[in-house]
Amino acid sequence: MGKPIIYITRQIPTQLLEPYKAHFQFEMWEKEDTPVPEAILYEEVKRADGMMCLLTEKIDKAFLEHASHLKVIANMAVGYDNIDVKTANAKEITITNTPDVLTETTADLTFTLLLTTARRIIEASHYIYEDKWDVWSPFMLAGSDVHAKKIGIIGMGRIGEAVGRRAKGFGMEILYHNRSRNERIENELGATYGSFEDVIKEADFVVSLLPLTAGTEDTFNEATFAQMKPSAIFINASRGGVVDEQALYEALKNQVIRAAGLDVFKKEPIDSTHPLATLPNAVLLPHIGSASVQTRERMIQLCLDNISRVLHAEAPLTPVK
Ligand code: GLV
C-alpha cells in the first residue's frame, strides 16, 4: 500500500515537508499567489487522505460531501469561518486551526496598525514622496496620542490579551468586552470589563478581535459607530465580516469617528477602487496579521503536525469543534 496522500492547496516551501516525507506523499497546487481553482481542488482531493488549506478555500457542505473520505483538514489560520465545521464534524472529518503560534505576531500587527493610524504614519510618509513637505509647522500631520488613552478591546481571546499587554506597555487604560469575563487578565493587565456599549462609548481606540460567526456579523454598524466618540479610532484585525463597510465608510467620511485601521475586509482581496481606499483617514493593509516568515512557517508546521497525528490515529494538537 502506498503512503497516505496529503493535498496542500497552495505552494509552500518544500523543505517544510521534508520531516514528513517518510510517512506521506504530498501533492500541492503549484502557485503561491493564486488560489487553487475549484475544479482542480475537487479533482485533486479525490485521492487525498488529508488536506491543508488556507482561508481562501471555501470548505462548505458541497465540498465536504464531495470529500467525505478525508480524515483531516488543517486550516492555516486561527479563524475558520471559511469552514462548515458542523458538517465536517458530522462527517467525522477532523478540522484543525493554528492558534497560539500566531498570537504575538498578530498582536504586533494589530498594535502597529493602531500606532500607524493614530499618528497618521502612511499620510506622513506620502508627504515626502509627494513633495509636500515645504516647512515644519505646529499642526502638520498632527495625530492622536496613544499613551494615556483608553483602548477598548472587543474580543479578549489570546490575541486580545497580547494586544492588551502591548497597550499596558504604552501606558494605556484597558477596557474590554468579551463573551465571558477573565479575572486573570483583569488582574494582570489592570483591564476593566464592560458591556459592549460601555466599552465602545468610552474607548479612544476600539479594537475588534472578534471571530466571524453568525452572531458577530456586522457588529460594527451605523448604530455602533454612532455610539463611539467623534475622536475614536477603530481598528479591525480579525475578520472583515464583523464590520458593515458601507456604514464604516459613511462614519469616516462624515467624521462620526476620526479614523480606522483595517487589516481585513468583507470580500478580500480589495484594490484601490474600494470605497474605503478613497478616504484619507483609513489605513488599509492586505490581511497580513500573522505575516512574519517565522510565524507563517510555524503555522505550516502546526498544520502538518495536526494532519500527521490524525493520519497516525493520534489526537490532533489544535482541533476545532
Ligand atoms: C488569519 O486571519 C487567521 O485567522 O489566522
Residues whose N, C-alpha, C, O or C-beta is under 5 A from the ligand:
A	BS01	GLV	M76 A77 V78 G79 S238
